[in-house]
Amino acid sequence: MTEDELNEIEHRLNQATQGPWKAYIEDRDHESGSSFIMTGPENQRGEDIGLYGATIADYDFIANARQDIPRLLKAIRELKAK
């Protein structure tokens, strides 16, 4: 990946709602309501994200991407620097 591509990914990341994000799945993580992704730190929660037609795996993937992508960008840049 080029540095421009990495910068584009980082820009999209920085425009997204603040993390961390956590998937809350009905009947797995709570008992009533629908599944959603909770955004932001405990003391500064953002808007919840609801997905239509998403599987449990989709919720988990999308929620974890908010934390995974910064780590992947860092690892890629460290490897490229070597």
Phi, psi and omega per residue, in radians:
M1 nan 2.502 3.109
T2 -1.444 2.857 3.091
E3 -1.111 -0.596 3.080
D4 -1.078 -0.742 3.105
E5 -1.119 -0.749 3.098
L6 -1.090 -0.710 3.117
N7 -1.124 -0.658 3.099
E8 -1.113 -0.754 3.095
I9 -1.090 -0.796 -3.139
E10 -1.096 -0.664 3.108
H11 -1.088 -0.800 3.105
R12 -1.081 -0.701 3.099
L13 -1.053 -0.797 -3.102
N14 -1.207 -0.400 3.106
Q15 -1.456 -0.320 -3.109
A16 -1.290 2.826 3.094
T17 -0.985 2.459 -3.109
Q18 -0.959 2.510 3.091
G19 -1.621 -3.129 0.003
P20 -1.315 2.795 3.019
W21 -1.953 2.532 3.102
K22 -2.449 2.291 3.084
A23 -1.369 2.321 3.009
Y24 -2.066 1.932 -3.037
I25 -1.787 2.216 3.114
E26 -1.018 2.375 -3.108
D27 1.271 -0.064 3.002
R28 -1.936 -0.846 -3.062
D29 -1.935 -0.306 3.082
H30 -2.736 2.876 -2.974
E31 -1.764 -0.306 -3.096
S32 -2.392 2.800 -3.106
G33 1.563 -2.781 -3.127
S34 -2.045 2.983 3.086
S35 -1.263 2.581 -3.137
F36 -2.788 2.943 3.027
I37 -1.932 2.110 3.081
M38 -1.480 2.349 -3.094
T39 -2.034 2.657 3.048
G40 1.480 2.867 3.090
P41 -1.225 2.800 -3.081
E42 -0.848 -0.762 -3.044
N43 -1.500 -0.068 -3.133
Q44 -2.488 0.900 -3.085
R45 -1.040 2.449 3.029
G46 -1.641 -2.918 3.092
E47 -1.230 2.476 3.024
D48 -1.238 2.611 3.113
I49 -1.918 2.177 3.055
G50 -1.898 2.522 -3.124
L51 -2.135 2.382 3.113
Y52 -1.694 2.193 3.077
G53 1.415 0.122 -3.103
A54 -1.428 2.536 3.026
T55 -1.480 2.954 3.065
I56 -1.024 -0.726 3.121
A57 -1.092 -0.650 3.087
D58 -1.089 -0.830 3.106
Y59 -0.993 -0.847 -3.117
D60 -1.100 -0.737 -3.137
F61 -1.106 -0.876 -3.093
I62 -1.111 -0.782 3.141
A63 -1.093 -0.767 -3.112
N64 -1.285 -0.413 3.110
A65 -1.024 -0.561 -3.139
R66 -1.071 -0.556 3.098
Q67 -1.636 -0.566 -3.063
D68 -1.277 -0.703 -3.050
I69 -1.086 -0.777 3.093
P70 -1.042 -0.667 3.129
R71 -1.163 -0.720 3.110
L72 -1.139 -0.747 3.100
L73 -1.035 -0.769 3.134
K74 -1.077 -0.803 -3.124
A75 -1.112 -0.731 3.127
I76 -1.090 -0.798 -3.117
R77 -1.140 -0.650 3.093
E78 -1.134 -0.742 3.128
L79 -1.142 -0.698 -3.140
K80 -1.174 -0.504 -3.114
A81 -1.298 -0.358 -3.108
K82 -1.368 nan nan
